[in-house]
Amino acid sequence: MGNREHLFKEFPQRSSTACSFVQYSHSSSSSQIRILPCMPHCAHTEVLCLTYSPLSRKVFYTMQRTILSITTDPIDTEELISVLDSVGLGSFRIISAASMEEAEPHFYVQEIYLVIADERVPQALEVLQEMKQDEMFAHVPILLLIEKRTKERIQAAFRMGFDTCVALQEVSALLAHQAIPLIRNHLNNDDTMEKISVLQEKAIQDFILLDLIKDYIPRTIWNVAKEYAHEQRIEIPEEERILTIVFGDIKDFTPRTQRMEPKNVIRYLNSAFDVVARLVYAHDGDIDKYIGDAFLAVFNDPEKAVASMLRIQKEFEKLNSERSSRGEDTIVFRVGIHTGPVIRGNVGGNQRFDNTLIGDTVNTAARLEAIAPPGGILISEATRRELGLELPEACGRTENLKGRVGDEKVWEIYKHLKDSSLANEPAAL
């Protein structure tokens, strides 16, 4: 066995008897250990098979398939075993019991594919009928041996839940032929259940995978993709809309973090983005992406965009006071907001796409963020108009934004609005 011995050490002991021997076989595709009975009085000992698959690096456990015979008089089962093997159903072993008391434990420790029961065995009919009504045993086929083959007796057997019946005088002629369809159906059911189990396991893995991926892409894209998948559409088309775009960036991020360990940089960023994400989503926005120490958020409603950023800046004022008292680096965002037309489209190659926001609106929001005061919020005239917001002239100024022609009116709103109802309304957390 070489280095495979350890793979079987953890397998639980199934029998304390010493009346068995181990048979080992090996092929290029698998290794097998079979535990076999070797003494006559051990005829009822379980037969175990441990199979190691190098491909999956797993040990598979199976018990030999069993036929349980419950009869007052022994029946010749050699022909049955031979016929089952000859028709391709595989090898089976017979366990014989002369009473229900002797037979019942085998239902719990054996893999039974067929029960052959003599109706003359005391309590056989009552116990087996009750077991057929139990979910644990309902799938096990029962072939009933009856004294006389009459219409009434056969109908009574079926009413009691038995699968088929054979007259005692016909056992040698009919037993194997009646058993074949019952065992074949049992095997087919096993195969079906195994396939269902594999599909269920794959479905669980796919669900976990999707749940994992969901946190790494914008919720807008996730919801659109889910809708299109339901409609069996394989591509997300371009879409042009009027949106409010928000850019935020941490002031002095590089000098603050260049002395930090990488894991502490991640911790610092996450402490910042945890607040951002919570309040963006609380105001029905979406984080389109994180870009180093910056974030890009998108809103359908400019009022919710502004309310979200006001609350974020207020929360960081409070958090920074606490961080400073603990000797920790503060987190100060500059924020720019602009409203206008954008296109959401697929950018990339055949192997990898990014569904992203494109347009002058996105660029303008980024330019506003770059000139916003630390801890402040700078909005465009377009966003102010959409809000219908009246602001004192002291909040406004004209700027020549990089990459744009002419001067534009911009508004610094945080100091003016941080104590307004817009900044203090409870969000839908």
C-alpha positions, 0 to 999 in steps of 0.5 A: 500500500505504500504511502496510501496506508494513512488514508484509511487510518481515520476510517471508523471501525465497523466491527470488533470481530477478528473473524475477517481478512483484508484483501488489497488490490491496486490499479492505475485508477484506484486502490481498494481494501476489502474486509471479508468474512473468513469463518462460517459463523461470520456469514453475517459479518459486513463486507466493507470496501474502501476505494481510494481515487488518486484523481479526487484524492478521496477515500470512498466507502461502500458496503457490499450490496445485500439481499435479505432472505427471511424464511422459515425454510432455507431457499436456494439462492445460488441461482438468484446470485448467478442470474443477477450477475449474468444480467449485469446487475453486479454481485450480491450476497445473501443474508438469511434470517429465520425470524423477524427478530434476527432480521430486523437489525440488518435493516440498520447496518446493511445496504439492502437491495431486496427483501425476500420474506416468507409470509409464514414467518411470525410477525413478518407481514406486520413488521414489514408493512410498518417498515414500508410506511417508514421513509427510511425503508420505503425504497427497499423492495420486498418480494413476498413468498406466499403459500398459494397464488390466488387473486385475493392473496396477491391483491392483499399483498399489494394493498399491504405495500409489498412490491411483488409476490411468488408462490412457494412452489414457484420459487425455483422457477420465478424467484430470479425473474421477479427479483431482477426488475425490483433490484434494477429499479433500486439500482436506478433509483440509487443512480438517480439519487447520486446524480441529484446529490451531485447536482445539489452539491454543485448548485450549493457551490454555484450559489456560494460562488455567486454570493461571493462574486456579488460583493465584488461587482456593482449592485446595479450590474448584479441586478441587471445581470440577474434579470438578463440571465432570467431572460436568457440574454447573454450580453448587457447592452449599452444604456444612456441615462441621466445620473449623479456621479460622486467621486471621493478621494482621501487627502494625503493618502500616500504620505500617510500610508507610505510608512505603514505595513501593507496589511495596515494600509488595507485596514485603513482603507477598509475603515474608510470605505466601510462608512462610505459603502454603508451610507451610499447604499443606505441612500439607494446609491451604488459603489461603481468601483474603488480606485486605490484610495478613491471611490466612484459612486452613482445615484439616480437621485441627486438629492440622495447623492448629496444627502449621502455625502453630507452624512459621510462627511459628518460621520468622519468628523466624529470618527476623526475626533475619536481616531485622533484621541487614540493616536490613529491617522485621520480619514479626510475625504474630498468629494465632487458631485456632478449630474448629467448624461452617462453611458454604461457600457461594456469595455474590454476584450472577449475574455474579460469585460468591465461594465463601466460608466463613460462620459463627460459627466464622470470626468467632471465629477472627478475634476470637482473632487480634485479641487474640493476642500479637504472634508468638503463637498463641491457640486456642479451648477448642473447638480444644484439646478437638479436639486432646486437648491438656493445657496448663498453666493459665498458658497459659489465660485467659478473654476476652469476645470481641467480638460473643459472649455470655459469657466464653470460655476461650482458650489462648496456646500458642506459647511452650509448644509451640514446642519440642515435636514438634508444632512440629518434625515435618517437614511433607510439603513 
